């Protein structure tokens, strides 16, 4: 691995330019994404966005919906073994996308969430995908409890559910070329940690399911 997964790099002076001049136009070009519930977006940290995950495009979509004053504090949590696999990919992922890398191959006893905890302690806004990996298009898989551990460590941090509809059809898992189609991003009211992991995970799943059910019909459907 070219660099430690626990390191948090300095913010690149080019990151905001990249996000506003490239990532947002690309996401809009490929998806024309409609955003519902934008008023629920956290604009300061510590905070957590918990979204369904069907496509590598999901991260670009979520970064594209934040205003400039907040987007430089947004950190997508991503797998170190993939995004730090080569020096070029590592530099791009850390300096421009701004990922917080998680080492899925860490030795037993290692706190794999330590980089995410450090980002929250620094006042960042984390993007997490509680399913843990990309699933089937527009379907919600089972949720892993890592997000509950983060919420328990930072109970003041709102956990905002986000449903992304359509990105798994624009760039599904295994595809190399995207197919432009309309998508939507639905942001719901935050879930708060109250000390009960089972209740918290249930409320988060219910929040995602409610957003999925309320998502408007996609224009290409």
MIPALO-297905 format. One line per 4 residues: their letters; for each residue x, y, z of N, C-alpha, C. Coordinates in steps of 0.02 Angstrom, whole numbers, plus 50000, padded with zeros to 5 digits. Each point is the difference from the previous one (the first is absolute). Example, Ala and Ser with C-alpha at 12.3 -4.5 7.8 and 13.67 -1.06 7.14 Angstrom:
MIPALO-297905
as) 50660,49716,50390,49955,50059,50000,50045,50060,50000; 49982,50053,49964,50042,50059,50003,49961,50055,50037
//
This chain:
MIPALO-297905
xxxx) 50042,49941,50000,49958,50059,50000,50044,50062,50000; 49987,50049,49955,50046,50055,49992,50002,50048,50058; 49948,50002,50041,50001,50045,50058,49955,49971,50053; 50009,50024,50061,49962,49974,50056,49927,50020,49995
xxxx) 49956,49951,50013,49928,50015,49997,49978,50047,50056; 50042,50007,50051,49980,50042,50056,50021,50073,49992; 50041,50014,49950,50021,50068,49989,49942,50042,49973; 49997,50062,50021,49951,50047,49972,50039,50056,49966
xxxx) 49997,50004,49933,50041,50048,49964,49975,50071,50008; 50044,50047,49986,49979,50069,49997,49951,50008,49942; 49953,50047,50009,49954,50013,49945,50038,50030,49941; 49991,49970,49942,50033,50026,49940,49969,50067,49981
xxxx) 50042,50050,49980,49972,50063,49977,49960,49992,49936; 50009,49944,49966,49964,49988,49937,49935,49961,50011; 49987,49979,50062,49942,49956,50010,49934,50037,49985; 49992,50060,50026,49938,50037,49987,49991,50013,49926
xxxx) 50055,50019,49966,49996,50011,49928,49979,49936,49964; 50029,49944,50020,49983,49936,49968,49926,49983,50012; 49977,50008,50062,49932,49982,50016,49949,50044,49964; 50015,50065,49996,49952,50046,49970,50005,50002,49924
xxxx) 50061,49994,49973,50008,50007,49928,49997,49934,49962; 50009,49944,50036,49999,49935,49965,49948,49952,50028; 50004,49987,50065,49956,49949,50029,49927,50018,49994; 49982,50062,50018,49930,50019,49996,49974,50000,49928
xxxx) 50035,50032,49951,49976,49997,49931,49994,49929,49973; 50048,49956,50019,49997,49931,49976,49939,49965,50028; 49988,50008,50065,49942,49968,50031,49935,50026,49968; 49996,50065,49987,49940,50028,49970,49991,49976,49928
xxxx) 50056,49995,49963,49997,49978,49931,49974,49928,49996; 50025,49957,50044,49983,49929,49996,49933,49984,50031; 49977,50041,50048,49940,49983,50037,49945,50052,49999; 50019,50064,49989,49950,50053,50005,49963,49998,50067
xxxx) 50038,49983,50053,49969,49980,50063,49954,50053,50030; 49940,49978,50017,49953,50041,50039,50014,49987,50074; 50000,50052,50040,50014,49993,50072,49937,50018,50039; 49979,49955,50043,49942,50011,50042,50022,49999,50073
xxxx) 49976,50047,50040,50018,50004,50070,50068,50030,50012; 50022,50044,49956,50066,50031,50007,50008,50036,50067; 49944,50023,50028,50003,50036,50063,50024,49956,50058; 49999,49934,49991,50024,49955,50052,50075,49988,49998
xxxx) 50034,50024,49949,50072,49990,49995,50037,50034,50057; 50045,49966,50035,50041,50034,50049,50054,50042,49965; 50009,50061,50024,50049,50044,49969,50062,50010,50044; 50000,49970,50058,50059,50002,50043,50004,49934,50039
xxxx) 50060,49984,50021,50010,49937,50035,50011,50011,50075; 50006,49945,50036,49998,49931,49974,49929,49980,49979; 49997,49965,49944,49936,49976,49975,50013,49941,49954; 49949,49960,49989,50006,49939,49960,49942,49998,49950
xxxx) 50016,49987,49937,49951,49983,49949,50002,49925,49990; 49944,49966,50005,49996,49927,49991,49957,49987,49939; 50031,49975,49946,49965,49993,49936,50003,49928,49976; 49950,49982,49959,50003,49936,49965,50055,50003,49947
xxxx) 50024,49942,49977,50059,49999,49958,49991,49950,49943; 49991,50026,49940,49992,49958,49941,50051,50013,49946; 50041,50053,50007,50044,50021,49945,50058,50042,50026; 50057,49998,49964,50054,50045,50016,49979,50073,49989
xxxx) 49947,50011,49962,49976,50067,49987,49968,50030,50062; 49981,49959,50048,49966,50025,50061,50041,50054,50035; 50065,49990,50007,50042,50048,50035,50001,50067,49964; 50008,49999,49934,49999,50063,49963,49932,50035,50007
xxxx) 49947,49962,49998,49933,50030,50007,49993,50035,50067; 50021,49966,50054,49992,50029,50066,50045,50061,50010; 50061,49998,49974,50043,50059,50004,49971,50058,49961; 49965,49986,49946,49975,50053,49955,49942,50039,50030
xxxx) 49966,49973,50051,49941,50034,50025,50015,50047,50059; 50063,50001,50022,50019,50045,50055,50020,50069,49973; 49983,50053,50036,50024,50066,49980,50075,50007,50011; 50030,50048,49967,50073,50009,50003,50025,50010,50071
xxxx) 49961,50033,50043,50023,50016,50067,50005,49938,50044; 49969,49944,49978,50001,49940,50041,50037,49942,49969; 50007,50000,49933,50023,49939,49966,50072,49982,50018; 50042,50048,50017,50069,49984,50016,50006,49963,50067
xxxx) 49946,49999,50040,50000,49963,50063,49968,49931,49991; 49978,49983,49940,49966,49936,49988,50051,49947,49983; 49999,49944,50035,50049,49946,49992,49964,49934,49987; 50003,49973,49940,49971,49933,49988,50044,49947,50032
xxxx) 49970,49955,50036,50036,49942,50027,50006,49948,49945; 50060,49975,49988,50011,49955,49943,50052,49947,50018; 49999,49945,49963,50044,49943,50013,50071,50015,49980; 50047,49996,50048,50070,50015,49986,50030,49951,49950
xxxx) 49979,49936,50003,50031,49950,49956,49985,50014,49927; 49946,50036,49985,49984,50017,49931,50025,50070,49983; 49983,50049,50041,50013,50070,49981,50073,50021,50013; 50037,49961,50039,50071,50015,50009,50045,49948,49966
xxxx) 49972,49964,49952,50035,49943,49970,50060,50020,49958; 50003,50061,49976,50057,50024,49961,50014,50072,50018; 50061,50025,49990,50015,50069,50018,49954,50050,49965; 49986,49990,49936,49958,50047,49964,49928,50000,50027
xxxx) 49973,49940,50010,49931,49995,50026,49997,50027,50071; 50051,49987,50040,50002,50025,50068,50000,50076,50002; 50042,50031,49958,50004,50073,49999,49933,50030,49979; 49970,49972,49948,49936,50025,49975,49946,49992,50053
xxxx) 49997,49941,50032,49947,49986,50048,50006,50042,50063; 50062,50009,50024,50009,50036,50063,50001,50075,49991; 50034,50024,49948,50009,50072,49993,49943,50035,49964; 49967,49966,49954,49947,50033,49961,49931,49978,50023
xxxx) 49988,49934,50003,49935,49978,50026,49997,50011,50076; 50056,49992,50034,50003,50014,50071,49975,49943,50043; 50014,49938,49979,49975,49942,50038,50032,49995,50069; 49964,49967,50044,50027,49975,50062,50007,49925,49992
xxxx) 50061,49974,49992,50009,49929,49984,49992,49954,50060; 49964,49945,49989,49989,49949,50051,50034,49936,49976; 50041,49971,50042,50037,49940,49982,49959,49937,50016; 49969,49971,49948,49958,49941,50011,50042,49937,50013
xxxx) 50065,50004,49988,50044,49942,50010,50043,50008,50062; 49979,50043,50045,50039,50012,50061,50004,49938,50043; 50053,49995,50039,50010,49943,50045,49947,50000,50054; 49982,49942,50026,49952,49996,50055,50023,50043,50059
xxxx) 49953,50035,50029,50015,50044,50055,50012,50072,49980; 50009,50012,49934,50011,50068,49975,49933,50036,49996; 49998,50061,50021,49939,50041,49995,49996,50028,49929; 49963,49966,49957,49997,50020,49930,49963,50067,49991
xxxx) 49961,50019,50050,49963,50063,49996,50039,50060,50026; 50062,49989,50021,50040,50055,50029,50006,50060,49953; 50012,49991,49934,50004,50059,49957,49934,50038,49996; 49944,49964,50001,49934,50033,49998,49988,50037,50066
xxxx) 50020,49970,50055,49993,50033,50065,50041,50064,50001; 50061,49997,49973,50043,50059,49999,49970,50056,49957; 49968,49981,49944,49969,50050,49957,49941,50033,50036; 49960,49961,50035,49945,50029,50038,50025,50045,50056
xxxx) 50053,49979,50033,50029,50041,50053,50026,50067,49973; 50020,49999,49937,50025,50061,49969,49943,50045,49975; 49938,49975,50005,49943,50040,49979,49980,49990,49928; 50018,49943,49971,49982,49987,49930,49930,49970,49995
xxxx) 49975,49998,49938,49937,49968,49983,50017,49936,49963; 49984,49943,50028,50017,49936,49969,49943,49976,49956; 50018,49972,49942,49954,49962,49959,50015,49926,50012; 49951,49963,50024,50009,49929,50011,49947,49962,49961
xxxx) 50018,49939,49980,49954,49956,49965,49990,49938,50045; 49948,50000,50042,49993,49948,50051,49993,49929,49972; 49982,49993,49936,49997,49933,49971,50069,49969,49993; 50052,50043,49999,50069,49975,49998,50027,49989,49931
xxxx) 49958,49990,49951,50022,49989,49932,49943,50018,49953; 50015,50004,49936,49948,50016,49951,49953,49941,49991; 49935,50016,50000,49949,49948,49993,49964,50006,49933; 49942,49967,49997,49959,50002,49940,49967,50069,49992
xxxx) 49990,50019,49937,49973,50066,49985,49933,50012,50036; 49998,50055,50037,49939,50025,50032,49970,49950,50051; 50043,49959,50029,49980,49955,50053,50043,50014,50062; 49970,49991,50059,50036,50011,50062,50020,49934,50030
xxxx) 50065,49990,50009,50025,49940,50031,50001,50005,50076; 50025,49949,50033,50005,50002,50073,50053,50051,50021; 49988,50032,50057,50044,50053,50024,50049,49973,50051; 50062,50019,49995,50051,49982,50049,50000,50052,50056
xxxx) 50026,49979,50057,49992,50041,50061,50056,50050,50011; 50047,50006,49952,50054,50049,50009,49974,50071,50011; 49945,50017,49964,49972,50067,50007,49974,50011,50071; 49975,49946,50033,49977,50007,50069,50058,50012,50047
xxxx) 50058,49969,49986,50059,50012,50042,50023,50072,49994; 49997,50028,49940,50018,50070,49991,49951,50046,50036; 49935,49984,49994,49949,50041,50034,50007,49996,50075; 50017,49941,50026,50008,49992,50073,50060,50041,50025
xxxx) 50054,50003,49960,50059,50037,50020,49989,50075,49994; 49955,50021,49956,49986,50072,49990,49924,50010,50001; 49969,49994,50059,49927,50005,50004,49973,50068,49980; 50043,50050,49999,49976,50066,49978,49996,50006,49924
xxxx) 50027,49952,49965,50002,50002,49927,49934,49974,49970; 49964,50040,49962,49940,49974,49967,50019,49949,49947; 49959,49948,49993,50010,49948,49949,49943,50008,49950; 50015,50025,49941,49949,50018,49951,49993,49946,49948
xxxx) 49941,49968,49995,49990,49949,49948,49992,50032,49931; 50029,49969,49950,49996,50025,49931,49985,49941,49954; 49950,50008,49958,49984,49948,49950,50019,50026,49931; 50042,49962,49965,50020,50018,49931,49963,49953,49953
xxxx) 49958,50028,49958,49960,49960,49954,50027,50007,49929; 50020,49945,49970,50018,50001,49929,50074,49994,49985; 50045,50016,50047,50071,50000,49985,50025,49929,49984; 49968,49950,50029,50018,49931,49986,49983,49978,49929
xxxx) 49961,50040,49966,49984,49985,49930,50045,50042,49953; 50022,50058,50024,50046,50041,49960,50068,49966,49996; 50026,49978,50058,50065,49966,50002,49995,49942,50050; 49972,49943,49978,49992,49944,50046,50067,49968,50018
xxxx) 49999,49959,50051,50060,49964,50021,50026,49957,49944; 50064,50007,49984,50031,49962,49946,50001,50035,49933; 49961,50054,49993,49998,50037,49936,50060,50047,49995; 50024,50011,49939,50055,50046,49989,49978,50067,49971
xxxx) 49946,49999,49963,49975,50061,49968,49932,50018,50027; 49990,50063,50022,49934,50020,50025,49951,50011,49943; 49936,49992,50017,49945,50015,49953,49960,50057,50030; 50002,50059,49971,49965,50057,50030,49925,49988,50008
xxxx) 49976,50008,50060,49929,49993,50017,49985,50046,50058; 49936,50018,50005,49981,50044,50056,50000,49962,50066; 50026,50032,50053,50000,49971,50068,49969,50050,50048; 49989,49978,50061,49980,50047,50052,50035,49982,50065
xxxx) 50010,50050,50041,50031,49992,50066,49950,50026,50051; 49978,49956,50045,49950,50018,50051,50033,50001,50068; 49998,50057,50034,50032,50009,50065,49945,50005,50053; 50007,49960,50052,49949,49998,50052,50023,50032,50065
xxxx) 49954,50006,50048,50017,50027,50066,50051,49955,50035; 50042,50031,50040,50054,49964,50033,49974,49952,50053; 50037,49946,50008,49989,49952,50055,50052,50016,50054; 49979,49997,50062,50045,50016,50056,50015,49939,50042
xxxx) 50061,49996,50025,50020,49945,50044,49968,50010,50068; 49967,49948,50026,49968,50004,50066,50026,49948,50048; 50052,49963,49979,50029,49951,50044,49981,49928,49986; 49953,49989,49954,49976,49933,49984,50019,49984,49928
xxxx) 50048,49954,49989,50023,49986,49932,49945,49970,49957; 49962,49953,50027,49947,49969,49960,49948,50051,49978; 49981,50043,50046,49951,50052,49983,50028,50048,49948; 50063,50019,50010,50031,50047,49953,50002,49970,49929
xxxx) 50023,49938,49994,50004,49969,49934,49931,49992,49969; 49950,49985,50041,49932,49994,49975,49974,50066,49974; 50014,50054,50036,49977,50066,49979,50035,50022,49936; 50065,49983,49994,50036,50018,49940,49973,49961,49939
xxxx) 49989,49935,50009,49972,49960,49946,49931,50025,49980; 49959,50016,50050,49933,50026,49985,50003,50066,49963; 50048,50042,50019,50008,50064,49966,50019,49992,49927; 50046,49954,49987,50020,49986,49931,49942,49970,49960
xxxx) 49963,49954,50031,49944,49969,49966,49945,50051,49984; 49989,50047,50046,49949,50052,49988,50021,50045,49942; 50064,50017,49997,50024,50041,49944,49994,49962,49934; 50016,49936,50001,49993,49959,49940,49928,49999,49976
xxxx) 49953,49992,50047,49929,49996,49982,49973,50067,49974; 50029,50055,50025,49975,50067,49980,50037,50029,49940; 50051,49965,49975,50038,50026,49943,49954,50008,49940; 50002,50056,49966,49955,50011,49942,50021,49955,49942
xxxx) 49954,49985,49955,50017,49960,49941,50055,50034,49960; 50049,49961,49977,50054,50028,49961,49977,50014,49929; 50025,50053,49972,49975,50022,49934,50015,49951,49945; 50053,49959,50008,50017,49953,49948,49964,49933,50008
x) 49966,49991,50058,49969,49934,50014,49940,49989,49954
//
